[in-house]
Amino acid sequence: MELQKKLIYSENQGKSGIYRITNKINKKFYIGSAIDLKKRLTLYFNNYKLKKSNMIISKSLLKYGHSNFSLDILEYCVPDKLLLREQYYLDLLNPTYNILKIAGSLLGYKHSIEVKEKMKGRKHSLETIDKMKNRKFSEETLNKMRERTHSVEVREKLKN
């Protein structure tokens, strides 16, 4: 990855798609998606941002070094299809570095102890609570939420 950084930036300028970052030493990999691939991939080369991140792929990039990773663009696609296509690859390839197995979801995410401490005693404003109570979802959004919930339930049943 390190040697190809400039090429990665130029080839992915203004494109959206699905990518895979693979550790060449242990063969573990991460699947991700981005509306702006150049911007997202730039984050993986920024050690300051990696140190602040809680993601396993970030910790691994710091531990093993960029030269021990490869990057593959699995697919370019329109932004509207990103989560659908990312989910396809998550299901197909079962990446080791991804904690979250549902694209675009925080289901299964665990906050660090530091973040939990910061959140203690924090309350939403009355205005925010009113917005959450009165939030209306389109039928399409409701169907997507039902579909994701169903996918999680099916996976849980298969585990047991």
Secondary structure, DSSP 8 states (H G I E B T S, - for coil): -GGGHHHHHHHTTT--EEEEEEETTT--EEEEEESSHHHHHHHHT-HHHHHH---HHHHHHHHH-GGGEEEEEEEE--GGGHHHHHHHHHHHH--SS-S--STT--TT----HHHHHHHTT----HHHHHHHHT----HHHHHHHHHHHHHHHHHHHHH-
